[in-house]
């Protein structure tokens, strides 16, 4: 649970993820994937 909460906190650094500007579920999921990939590369 701690790892998931930390991941979600890092993903919220992306404003689109935090405020969900994306209109469709597909585009929202794509932003989450991009943010997670960028976070993974940064680590």
N, CA, C and O atoms as a MOPAC input file, in Angstrom:
PM7 MOZYME 1SCF
protein

 N      0.83400 1    -1.18500 1     0.00000 1
 C      0.00000 1     0.00000 1     0.00000 1
 C      0.88200 1     1.25300 1     0.00000 1
 O      0.57300 1     2.23500 1    -0.67600 1
 N      1.95600 1     1.21400 1     0.74500 1
 C      2.85300 1     2.36400 1     0.82100 1
 C      3.44600 1     2.68900 1    -0.55500 1
 O      3.54300 1     3.85800 1    -0.92800 1
 N      3.83600 1     1.67300 1    -1.29900 1
 C      4.40900 1     1.88800 1    -2.62800 1
 C      3.39100 1     2.49900 1    -3.57800 1
 O      3.72200 1     3.38100 1    -4.37000 1
 N      2.15900 1     2.03200 1    -3.49700 1
 C      1.10900 1     2.55900 1    -4.37000 1
 C      0.81500 1     4.01700 1    -4.02200 1
 O      0.63600 1     4.84300 1    -4.91800 1
 N      0.76400 1     4.33500 1    -2.73800 1
 C      0.50700 1     5.71800 1    -2.33300 1
 C      1.63900 1     6.64000 1    -2.77400 1
 O      1.39000 1     7.77200 1    -3.19000 1
 N      2.88200 1     6.16400 1    -2.68500 1
 C      4.01800 1     6.96400 1    -3.14500 1
 C      3.96100 1     7.18100 1    -4.64900 1
 O      4.23800 1     8.27900 1    -5.13100 1
 N      3.60200 1     6.13800 1    -5.39400 1
 C      3.48200 1     6.26600 1    -6.84300 1
 C      2.39900 1     7.28600 1    -7.19300 1
 O      2.60100 1     8.13600 1    -8.06100 1
 N      1.26300 1     7.20400 1    -6.52800 1
 C      0.16500 1     8.13400 1    -6.82600 1
 C      0.58000 1     9.56900 1    -6.49900 1
 O      0.20600 1    10.49400 1    -7.22100 1
 N      1.34000 1     9.76800 1    -5.43000 1
 C      1.81300 1    11.10900 1    -5.08200 1
 C      2.74700 1    11.64400 1    -6.16600 1
 O      2.68200 1    12.82500 1    -6.50600 1
 N      3.61500 1    10.79100 1    -6.71200 1
 C      4.50400 1    11.22700 1    -7.79100 1
 C      3.72500 1    11.49300 1    -9.07200 1
 O      4.05800 1    12.41300 1    -9.81900 1
 N      2.69900 1    10.70300 1    -9.33100 1
 C      1.89600 1    10.92100 1   -10.53100 1
 C      1.11100 1    12.22500 1   -10.43100 1
 O      0.84500 1    12.86200 1   -11.45100 1
 N      0.74200 1    12.62600 1    -9.23800 1
 C     -0.01000 1    13.86800 1    -9.05300 1
 C      0.83200 1    15.09000 1    -9.37500 1
 O      0.29300 1    16.18400 1    -9.54000 1
 N      2.16500 1    14.92000 1    -9.46700 1
 C      3.01000 1    16.02600 1    -9.88000 1
 C      2.65700 1    16.45700 1   -11.30600 1
 O      2.86600 1    17.61100 1   -11.68200 1
 N      2.13000 1    15.54200 1   -12.08000 1
 C      1.65000 1    15.86900 1   -13.41900 1
 C      0.27100 1    16.48800 1   -13.24600 1
 O     -0.65800 1    15.82000 1   -12.79000 1
 N      0.13600 1    17.72700 1   -13.59900 1
 C     -1.11600 1    18.44900 1   -13.35400 1
 C     -2.32100 1    17.78900 1   -14.03500 1
 O     -3.41600 1    17.77800 1   -13.47200 1
 N     -2.13400 1    17.25000 1   -15.21200 1
 C     -3.25400 1    16.61000 1   -15.91500 1
 C     -3.75400 1    15.39300 1   -15.15000 1
 O     -4.94800 1    15.09200 1   -15.17400 1
 N     -2.86100 1    14.70200 1   -14.48100 1
 C     -3.27400 1    13.54000 1   -13.69800 1
 C     -3.99000 1    13.99400 1   -12.42800 1
 O     -4.99200 1    13.40700 1   -12.02000 1
 N     -3.46200 1    15.04300 1   -11.81500 1
 C     -4.03300 1    15.51300 1   -10.55400 1
 C     -5.41900 1    16.10900 1   -10.75300 1
 O     -6.28600 1    15.93600 1    -9.89700 1
 N     -5.64800 1    16.80700 1   -11.86200 1
 C     -6.91900 1    17.48800 1   -12.05900 1
 C     -7.81100 1    16.80900 1   -13.09300 1
 O     -8.96000 1    17.20800 1   -13.28100 1
 N     -7.29500 1    15.80100 1   -13.75200 1
 C     -8.02300 1    15.01200 1   -14.75900 1
 C     -8.63200 1    15.90200 1   -15.83500 1
 O     -9.85100 1    15.96000 1   -15.99800 1
 N     -7.75500 1    16.59700 1   -16.57000 1
 C     -8.21300 1    17.41800 1   -17.68500 1
 C     -8.67000 1    16.57200 1   -18.86700 1
 O     -9.44200 1    17.03800 1   -19.70500 1
 N     -8.20400 1    15.35100 1   -18.93600 1
 C     -8.53800 1    14.49500 1   -20.07500 1
 C    -10.02900 1    14.14600 1   -20.03600 1
 O    -10.57200 1    13.84300 1   -18.97400 1
 N    -10.68000 1    14.18900 1   -21.18800 1
 C    -12.12500 1    13.98700 1   -21.23900 1
 C    -12.52900 1    12.51400 1   -21.31200 1
 O    -13.57500 1    12.12700 1   -20.78900 1
 N    -11.70700 1    11.70200 1   -21.95400 1
 C    -12.07100 1    10.29500 1   -22.10000 1
 C    -11.18700 1     9.43400 1   -21.21600 1
 O    -10.07800 1     9.82600 1   -20.85300 1
 N    -11.68400 1     8.27300 1   -20.87900 1
 C    -10.92600 1     7.34500 1   -20.03800 1
 C     -9.65300 1     6.89400 1   -20.74800 1
 O     -8.62400 1     6.68700 1   -20.10500 1
 N     -9.71700 1     6.74000 1   -22.07000 1
 C     -8.55000 1     6.29400 1   -22.83100 1
 C     -7.43500 1     7.32600 1   -22.77500 1
 O     -6.27700 1     6.97000 1   -22.55900 1
 N     -7.76000 1     8.58500 1   -22.96500 1
 C     -6.71900 1     9.60600 1   -22.92900 1
 C     -6.19900 1     9.80000 1   -21.50400 1
 O     -5.01800 1    10.09300 1   -21.32000 1
 N     -7.05700 1     9.64400 1   -20.49400 1
 C     -6.60600 1     9.72800 1   -19.10600 1
 C     -5.63300 1     8.60200 1   -18.79200 1
 O     -4.60900 1     8.82500 1   -18.14600 1
 N     -5.94700 1     7.39100 1   -19.24800 1
 C     -5.05700 1     6.24800 1   -19.03600 1
 C     -3.73400 1     6.45100 1   -19.76100 1
 O     -2.68400 1     6.05600 1   -19.25300 1
 N     -3.76900 1     7.06300 1   -20.94200 1
 C     -2.54500 1     7.33600 1   -21.68200 1
 C     -1.65600 1     8.30700 1   -20.91700 1
 O     -0.43900 1     8.12800 1   -20.87500 1
 N     -2.24800 1     9.32900 1   -20.31300 1
 C     -1.45900 1    10.28400 1   -19.52100 1
 C     -0.85100 1     9.58300 1   -18.30700 1
 O      0.29400 1     9.85300 1   -17.94700 1
 N     -1.59700 1     8.69900 1   -17.68500 1
 C     -1.06500 1     7.94300 1   -16.54500 1
 C      0.11000 1     7.08100 1   -16.98600 1
 O      1.12100 1     7.00400 1   -16.28700 1
 N     -0.01500 1     6.43100 1   -18.14200 1
 C      1.09100 1     5.60400 1   -18.64900 1
 C      2.32900 1     6.44400 1   -18.94100 1
 O      3.44500 1     6.04300 1   -18.61200 1
 N      2.13900 1     7.58600 1   -19.54700 1
 C      3.27600 1     8.46500 1   -19.85200 1
 C      3.94100 1     8.94200 1   -18.57200 1
 O      5.16700 1     8.94000 1   -18.46600 1
 N      3.13300 1     9.35000 1   -17.60000 1
 C      3.68300 1     9.82600 1   -16.32800 1
 C      4.42000 1     8.70200 1   -15.58900 1
 O      5.49100 1     8.92600 1   -15.02500 1
 N      3.84800 1     7.50200 1   -15.59400 1
 C      4.49600 1     6.37700 1   -14.92800 1
 C      5.80300 1     6.00700 1   -15.62400 1
 O      6.78700 1     5.68300 1   -14.95800 1
 N      5.82500 1     6.05100 1   -16.95000 1
 C      7.04400 1     5.74600 1   -17.68300 1
 C      8.11400 1     6.79700 1   -17.40000 1
 O      9.28400 1     6.45700 1   -17.22700 1
 N      7.72700 1     8.05600 1   -17.35200 1
 C      8.68800 1     9.12200 1   -17.05100 1
 C      9.21600 1     8.96000 1   -15.62300 1
 O     10.40300 1     9.17100 1   -15.37400 1
 N      8.35400 1     8.59400 1   -14.70100 1
 C      8.78100 1     8.36800 1   -13.32100 1
 C      9.72800 1     7.18000 1   -13.23800 1
 O     10.71000 1     7.21800 1   -12.49700 1
 N      9.44200 1     6.13100 1   -13.99000 1
 C     10.28400 1     4.93600 1   -13.98600 1
 C     11.66900 1     5.24700 1   -14.56200 1
 O     12.68300 1     4.76800 1   -14.05400 1
 N     11.69900 1     6.04600 1   -15.62000 1
 C     12.98300 1     6.41300 1   -16.23700 1
 C     13.78700 1     7.29800 1   -15.29500 1
 O     15.01200 1     7.19400 1   -15.23200 1
 N     13.09500 1     8.17300 1   -14.56200 1
 C     13.77000 1     9.10600 1   -13.66500 1
 C     14.42200 1     8.38700 1   -12.49000 1
 O     15.42800 1     8.85900 1   -11.96000 1
 N     13.86300 1     7.25300 1   -12.07700 1
 C     14.38900 1     6.53600 1   -10.90100 1
 C     15.69600 1     5.86000 1   -11.14200 1
 O     16.24000 1     5.22800 1   -10.23700 1

